[in-house]
Amino acid sequence: ELLRELESVPAELRITSPFEGSWTVAQCLDHMNIATELYLNQLEDKLSSLKPAKTEVYRGTFLGGYFSKSLAPTPAGELKSKMKTMKVFVPVDQPDYQKVSTRFKKNLVRYEHIL
């Protein structure tokens, strides 16, 4: 749905930063691809050696819950605490929108397959 909506946005706006110091749409997709592929690779690797769970109910850890809540936006859509992106997740300066959107679609298919 996101990619369909982005197709209606003029191409120039997808590769132009909305304000100084912010990422372009293409860079945001590139960033999501980098992070997604890291996690997908680990998930696919772990799933191949998965053992049956001891319980049907998943209980997250305190630390996992803490980080999830601290990164969640407020009801107004603002971030409570900003976090600097780790270097490994920083997108390239001028990614090709078509390439990153195609890669994003492929990653969604990989996620769908895992689910």
C-alpha positions as CSV (number, residue, x, y, z in Angstrom):
1,E,0.0,0.0,0.0
2,L,2.8,2.4,0.9
3,L,4.6,1.8,-2.4
4,R,1.3,2.3,-4.3
5,E,0.8,5.6,-2.6
6,L,4.4,6.6,-3.3
7,E,3.9,5.9,-7.0
8,S,1.5,8.8,-7.1
9,V,4.1,11.2,-5.7
10,P,6.1,13.1,-8.3
11,A,9.4,11.3,-8.9
12,E,11.4,14.5,-7.9
13,L,9.8,14.5,-4.5
14,R,10.8,10.9,-3.8
15,I,14.5,11.8,-4.2
16,T,14.4,15.3,-2.6
17,S,14.9,15.8,1.1
18,P,11.9,17.7,2.5
19,F,14.2,19.8,4.8
20,E,17.8,20.1,5.7
21,G,19.2,17.1,7.5
22,S,16.3,14.8,6.7
23,W,16.3,11.7,4.4
24,T,14.6,11.4,1.1
25,V,11.9,8.8,0.5
26,A,14.4,6.8,-1.4
27,Q,16.8,6.9,1.5
28,C,14.1,5.9,3.9
29,L,13.3,2.9,1.8
30,D,17.0,2.1,1.5
31,H,17.4,2.3,5.3
32,M,14.4,0.0,5.8
33,N,15.9,-2.5,3.2
34,I,19.2,-2.6,5.1
35,A,17.6,-3.2,8.4
36,T,15.0,-5.6,7.0
37,E,17.6,-7.7,5.2
38,L,19.7,-8.0,8.3
39,Y,16.7,-9.3,10.3
40,L,15.4,-11.5,7.5
41,N,18.7,-13.2,7.0
42,Q,18.8,-14.0,10.7
43,L,15.2,-15.2,10.8
44,E,15.6,-17.4,7.8
45,D,18.8,-18.9,9.3
46,K,17.1,-19.5,12.7
47,L,13.9,-21.0,11.3
48,S,15.9,-23.7,9.6
49,S,17.0,-25.1,13.0
50,L,13.8,-24.2,14.9
51,K,12.7,-26.5,17.7
52,P,9.1,-26.8,18.9
53,A,8.2,-24.2,21.6
54,K,7.6,-25.3,25.2
55,T,4.6,-23.0,25.4
56,E,2.1,-21.5,23.0
57,V,2.2,-18.1,24.6
58,Y,5.1,-15.8,23.8
59,R,6.4,-13.7,26.7
60,G,8.7,-10.9,25.8
61,T,11.6,-9.8,28.0
62,F,11.5,-6.7,30.2
63,L,14.3,-5.1,28.1
64,G,12.6,-5.9,24.8
65,G,9.3,-4.3,26.1
66,Y,11.2,-1.3,27.4
67,F,12.9,-0.6,24.0
68,S,9.7,-1.1,22.1
69,K,7.8,1.4,24.3
70,S,10.6,3.9,24.3
71,L,10.7,4.0,20.5
72,A,6.9,4.1,20.0
73,P,5.4,7.4,18.8
74,T,3.1,9.3,21.1
75,P,-0.6,9.5,20.1
76,A,0.3,12.8,18.4
77,G,2.8,10.9,16.2
78,E,5.9,12.4,17.8
79,L,8.9,10.4,19.0
80,K,9.5,10.5,22.7
81,S,13.2,9.7,22.4
82,K,15.2,10.1,19.2
83,M,17.9,7.6,18.4
84,K,20.8,8.2,16.1
85,T,20.9,5.6,13.3
86,M,23.8,3.1,13.6
87,K,26.3,3.5,10.8
88,V,25.5,0.1,9.4
89,F,21.9,1.2,8.7
90,V,22.6,4.6,7.1
91,P,21.5,4.7,3.5
92,V,23.6,5.8,0.5
93,D,23.4,9.5,-0.4
94,Q,21.5,9.1,-3.7
95,P,19.8,5.7,-3.9
96,D,17.9,4.9,-7.1
97,Y,14.2,4.9,-6.1
98,Q,13.2,2.2,-8.6
99,K,15.9,-0.1,-7.3
100,V,15.1,0.4,-3.6
101,S,11.4,0.1,-4.1
102,T,11.9,-3.2,-6.1
103,R,14.2,-4.4,-3.3
104,F,11.6,-3.4,-0.7
105,K,8.9,-5.4,-2.5
106,K,11.2,-8.5,-2.6
107,N,11.8,-8.1,1.2
108,L,8.0,-8.0,1.8
109,V,7.6,-11.3,-0.1
110,R,10.4,-12.8,2.1
111,Y,8.6,-11.7,5.2
112,E,5.3,-13.0,3.9
113,H,7.0,-16.4,3.3
114,I,8.3,-16.5,6.8
115,L,4.9,-15.6,8.3
